[in-house]
Amino acid sequence: MIGIFGGTFDPVHYGHLRSALEVKDIYGLTEVRLIPCAQPPHREQPVATPPMRLHMLELAIKDQPGLVIDTRELNRDGASYMVDTLISLRQEFKDEPLMLFIGSDAFNYLKTWHQWQHLFDFAHIIVMTRPGFEIHNIDDFFKARLASGISELAQCAAGKLYFQQITQLDISATAIRSIIAKQQNPGFLLPDSVIAYIRQHKLYQRH
């Protein structure tokens, strides 16, 4: 089973990394593919350039086997639509279960995603939630795809929805950029190697 974890990673931080590591262990995944988004269609464009965000990601995961960087969105022109990414991954991993991990905030806006219904044609969608999260008011489309447990996800390559509680660290890239802009110390929010890179290249400073 292959995990898929997308994001702008502007910058990558321990909230991303801890979530990726935790779902890898919970699901016994062969690997988790961290896929930096080139041009997010639903949010403001990243501050750091694609090569810089990629370099920070490389620094962050270099000692973590099983976390791998997938650059297909950076190599593709135009807006980075997840459905296109899943189609290309499915061509590569023919019958392997693919698991797209998204946060509960992203799930709330899933119906605004490009061709969102077709995401289920190519992968399972796992919504990462905080402990104590309860499922409320999901419609018939989602109810029909709701899996009863992790074992059900392994039995088919795509098409299921599952809610997975994980230890979500309350860290955001927006807050980190703000801390750096105020010339405060972002230590313990992201790897030291990434902080050193940000300082070296004077990223996220007020202009």
N, C-alpha and C positions, 0 to 999 in steps of 0.2 A: 504494500500500500504506500502510495506517494502522497505526501502533504504539500499543499500549495499555500503560500503565505505572501500576499502582495502588499505593497505599500509604497509611499514616496520615500520613506527612510531619510527624512530631511530634518535632523539626522536620525540614524538608527540609535535606539536606546534600549535599556534593560527591559522595558515593557514589551517591546517586540521580541527580544531574545529569550526572555524567560517564557513567554507564551509559546514560542516555537519549540523550545526544548521540552516543555511540559507535554504538549500534545504529541510530540515524537515518542515520548516514553509511554503515555497513556494508551496510544494506538499501536505501539510497536511498529512504527513506520520505518520503511527502508531508508527514507530520507525526507527532509523537509526542504522544499525549494523556495528560497526567498527571492521574490520577483520584484525588483524595483520598477516602479511605474515611470514611464517617460513623460507622458502628457496626461495627467489625470483629468477626465472629462467632467467630473462633478465637484471639483474644488479648485482653489487658486493654485497657480503653478508653483512648483518648488522654488526655494530660494537658491539652494546650491545646484550647480550644474549636474547633469547626469553622470559624467566621469567622476566628479567629486563624491556624489552620493554612493556610487559604486565602490570607490576606493574606501570610504568609511565602512561600508558593509564588509568588504574584504578584511579590513583590520579587525572588525568586531568578531568575526566568526572563524578566524584562522586556526584557533585551537579547539574547534568544536566539530568533530567528525559527525556526519549525518545531517549537518546544516550545509546546504550548497546554494550558491548564487546562480540564478537563471537570468540571463540578460536578454531574453527574446523580446521583451517590450521595449527595451532601450534600443534594440536593433531594428525595430519596426517603425515606419513612418506613420504620422498621424496620431490621433487620440488613442490612448491605451485602453481598449475595451477588453474586459476580462473574458468575455465570450470568445473572442479571437484567440486569446492566450490558451484557453481550455481546448479549443479545437486543435491547435497545433500540438499541445501536450498529448491529446488523445491519439493523434497520428503517431506519436512517438511511443506511447505506452498503450498498446492496443487493447488489452483485456485487464489491465491492472486497475484496481480501485483507485480513483483519484479523489482526494479530499480537499476541498477549498475551505480554508479556515477564515472566518470573518468575525469581527466584533459585533456585539449586540447593537451598537449604534449604526453600523453599516447595514445590518439586517433590517433595521427600521426603515431604511431608505432603499432597500433592495429593488423595489418596484420602479425606481427611477433609473436603474441601470439599463444600459443598452441590451436589448433582447434578453431580459432577465430570466424569462421562463426557460430559455434554451440552455442556461447554465446547468440545469439538472440533466440535460441530455448527455453531458460530458463528464460530470463530477457529482459527488455528494457535496452538500453544503453543511459545514459544521459551524454553528454559531457559538463562539466562546463567550461565556457569561460569568459573572461574579457569583460566588457562593450566595445562596438565598434567592437567586433569580427565579421567577416563576413565569411560565408561558401563559400569556393572556391574549385573547382576541386574535388568534391567527385564523386566516380564512380557509376555505375548503381546499384551495389549491395546495396550501402548505400542509394542511391536516392529512391529505391523501398521501403525502410523501414522508410523513413523520416516521422515523425509525424507532423501534422499541428499545434498542440497545446497540452497543458497538459491534457485537457479533453479526448483526443483520447487515451492517455496512460492508463487511468483508465478503458477503455472499454475492454481491453484484458490483459492477464497475462504476455505476453512477445512479443518480435519480433520487436519493434519499436526503432528508433534512434531519439534523440531530442537534440538540442543545447540550453543550459540554461545559460544566463548571470547571474553571481553572483559577489559579491564584493570579488574578489580574493586578499588576502593579499600576497604581494611579499616576502614571508618568505620560506626558504628552510632548511631542516634538515642538509644538507651539510654545509651551511653557519653557522648554529648554532654550529655544531661540530668544525668548524674552529675557531669561536669566543672563544669557551671554550678552545681549544688547545692553543690559544694565551693568555690565562688567562685574557680575556676581559669579560665584564659583558653581559650576554645574556638576561637581564631583559626586560620585555614587548614583548618578542618574543614567550614565552611559559609560562605556569602557574608557579607561584612561588613554588608550591608543587613539580613540576617536576624538577625545578632548584635545590631545596634542596636535592632531591633524587640523582641527577647527582653529586652534590658536595659530598654528603655522601659516594657515591660509587666510587668517583674519575673517573667517566666515561668521555670518549672523550678527556682525557689529552694526551699530547705527551709522548711517551715512549722513 
